[in-house]
């Protein structure tokens, strides 16, 4: 399904971004200076989670096909 392919892209991009951000946070090793970066990791995870819920909702309740036009 289209929604799940999009979610797959979102999940991969979230994982890559978090994987690149984590070493930067550890390199700085100052909680005061990297707190905002950690918050962004949480936001990325939340966005991916919301996207998963949307994809699941499209699976459970698919859109109806539009009715055929009576004019043919």
KESE-210339 format. One record per residue: residue number from 0; chain; y, x, z of N, C-alpha, C in turn. Coordinates in steps of 0.1 Angstrom, whole numbers, plus 5000, padded with zeros to 4 digits. Example, Ala and Ser with C-alpha at 12.3 -4.5 7.8 and 13.67 -1.06 7.14 Angstrom:
<recs>
(0, 'A', (4943, 5132, 5078), (4955, 5123, 5078), (4967, 5132, 5078)) (1, 'A', (4978, 5128, 5071), (4989, 5137, 5071), (5000, 5129, 5079)) 
</recs>
This chain:
<recs>
(0, 'A', (4988, 5008, 5000), (5000, 5000, 5000), (5013, 5009, 5000)) (1, 'A', (5023, 5004, 4994), (5035, 5011, 4992), (5041, 5015, 5006)) (2, 'A', (5041, 5006, 5015), (5047, 5008, 5028), (5040, 5020, 5036)) (3, 'A', (5027, 5020, 5034), (5020, 5031, 5041), (5022, 5044, 5035)) (4, 'A', (5024, 5045, 5022), (5027, 5057, 5015), (5041, 5062, 5020)) (5, 'A', (5050, 5053, 5021), (5063, 5057, 5026), (5062, 5062, 5041)) (6, 'A', (5054, 5055, 5049), (5053, 5059, 5062), (5046, 5073, 5063)) (7, 'A', (5037, 5076, 5054), (5030, 5089, 5054), (5041, 5100, 5051)) (8, 'A', (5050, 5097, 5042), (5061, 5107, 5039), (5070, 5108, 5052)) (9, 'A', (5073, 5097, 5058), (5081, 5098, 5070), (5074, 5106, 5081)) (10, 'A', (5061, 5104, 5083), (5053, 5111, 5093), (5053, 5126, 5090)) (11, 'A', (5050, 5130, 5078), (5050, 5144, 5074), (5064, 5150, 5076)) (12, 'A', (5074, 5144, 5071), (5087, 5150, 5073), (5091, 5151, 5087)) (13, 'A', (5088, 5141, 5096), (5090, 5142, 5110), (5083, 5154, 5116)) (14, 'A', (5070, 5155, 5113), (5063, 5166, 5118), (5068, 5180, 5114)) (15, 'A', (5072, 5181, 5101), (5078, 5194, 5097), (5091, 5197, 5104)) (16, 'A', (5099, 5187, 5105), (5112, 5189, 5111), (5111, 5193, 5126)) (17, 'A', (5102, 5186, 5133), (5099, 5189, 5147), (5093, 5203, 5148)) (18, 'A', (5084, 5206, 5139), (5077, 5219, 5140), (5087, 5231, 5137)) (19, 'A', (5097, 5228, 5129), (5108, 5238, 5126), (5118, 5239, 5138)) (20, 'A', (5120, 5228, 5144), (5130, 5227, 5155), (5125, 5233, 5168)) (21, 'A', (5112, 5231, 5171), (5107, 5236, 5183), (5108, 5251, 5185)) (22, 'A', (5105, 5259, 5175), (5107, 5274, 5178), (5121, 5278, 5180)) (23, 'A', (5130, 5270, 5174), (5144, 5273, 5176), (5148, 5270, 5190)) (24, 'A', (5143, 5259, 5196), (5146, 5255, 5210), (5140, 5266, 5219)) (25, 'A', (5128, 5270, 5216), (5122, 5281, 5225), (5128, 5294, 5223)) (26, 'A', (5134, 5297, 5212), (5140, 5310, 5210), (5153, 5311, 5218)) (27, 'A', (5161, 5300, 5218), (5173, 5300, 5226), (5170, 5300, 5241)) (28, 'A', (5160, 5293, 5245), (5155, 5292, 5259), (5165, 5289, 5269)) (29, 'A', (5175, 5281, 5266), (5185, 5277, 5275), (5186, 5262, 5274)) (30, 'A', (5181, 5255, 5285), (5180, 5240, 5285), (5193, 5234, 5282)) (31, 'A', (5204, 5239, 5288), (5217, 5233, 5286), (5222, 5234, 5271)) (32, 'A', (5218, 5244, 5264), (5222, 5245, 5250), (5213, 5239, 5240)) (33, 'A', (5201, 5235, 5244), (5192, 5230, 5235), (5188, 5215, 5238)) (34, 'A', (5194, 5209, 5248), (5191, 5196, 5252), (5193, 5186, 5240)) (35, 'A', (5204, 5188, 5233), (5206, 5179, 5221), (5195, 5180, 5211)) (36, 'A', (5190, 5192, 5209), (5179, 5194, 5199), (5167, 5186, 5204)) (37, 'A', (5164, 5187, 5216), (5152, 5180, 5222), (5154, 5165, 5220)) (38, 'A', (5166, 5160, 5222), (5169, 5146, 5220), (5167, 5142, 5206)) (39, 'A', (5170, 5150, 5196), (5167, 5147, 5182), (5153, 5146, 5179)) (40, 'A', (5145, 5154, 5186), (5130, 5153, 5184), (5125, 5140, 5188)) (41, 'A', (5130, 5135, 5200), (5126, 5122, 5205), (5131, 5111, 5195)) (42, 'A', (5143, 5112, 5189), (5148, 5102, 5180), (5140, 5102, 5167)) (43, 'A', (5136, 5114, 5162), (5127, 5115, 5150), (5114, 5108, 5153)) (44, 'A', (5108, 5110, 5165), (5096, 5103, 5168), (5097, 5088, 5169)) (45, 'A', (5109, 5084, 5174), (5111, 5069, 5175), (5113, 5063, 5161)) (46, 'A', (5120, 5070, 5153), (5122, 5065, 5139), (5108, 5064, 5132)) (47, 'A', (5100, 5074, 5134), (5086, 5073, 5127), (5078, 5062, 5133)) (48, 'A', (5080, 5060, 5146), (5073, 5049, 5153), (5077, 5035, 5148)) (49, 'A', (5090, 5034, 5146), (5096, 5021, 5140), (5091, 5019, 5126)) (50, 'A', (5090, 5030, 5119), (5085, 5029, 5105), (5071, 5024, 5105)) (51, 'A', (5063, 5029, 5114), (5049, 5025, 5115), (5047, 5011, 5118)) (52, 'A', (5056, 5006, 5127), (5056, 4991, 5130), (5059, 4983, 5118)) (53, 'A', (5069, 4987, 5110), (5073, 4980, 5098), (5062, 4980, 5088)) (54, 'A', (5055, 4992, 5086), (5044, 4992, 5077), (5033, 4983, 5081)) (55, 'A', (5030, 4983, 5094), (5019, 4974, 5100), (5023, 4960, 5098)) (56, 'A', (5036, 4956, 5100), (5039, 4942, 5098), (5038, 4938, 5083)) (57, 'A', (5041, 4947, 5074), (5039, 4943, 5060), (5024, 4942, 5057)) (58, 'A', (5015, 4949, 5064), (5001, 4948, 5062), (4996, 4934, 5067)) (59, 'A', (5000, 4931, 5079), (4996, 4919, 5086), (5002, 4906, 5080)) (60, 'A', (5014, 4907, 5076), (5021, 4896, 5070), (5027, 4900, 5057)) (61, 'A', (5019, 4900, 5046), (5025, 4905, 5033), (5035, 4894, 5028)) (62, 'A', (5044, 4899, 5019), (5053, 4890, 5013), (5046, 4881, 5003)) (63, 'A', (5051, 4869, 5002), (5045, 4859, 4993), (5050, 4862, 4979)) (64, 'A', (5042, 4860, 4969), (5046, 4861, 4955), (5055, 4850, 4952)) (65, 'A', (5066, 4853, 4944), (5075, 4842, 4940), (5068, 4831, 4932)) (66, 'A', (5072, 4819, 4933), (5066, 4808, 4925), (5069, 4810, 4911)) (67, 'A', (5060, 4806, 4902), (5063, 4807, 4888), (5074, 4797, 4884)) (68, 'A', (5082, 4801, 4874), (5093, 4792, 4870), (5087, 4781, 4862)) (69, 'A', (5092, 4768, 4865), (5086, 4756, 4858), (5091, 4756, 4843)) (70, 'A', (5101, 4764, 4839), (5106, 4764, 4826), (5097, 4772, 4816)) (71, 'A', (5088, 4781, 4822), (5078, 4788, 4814), (5084, 4797, 4804)) 
</recs>
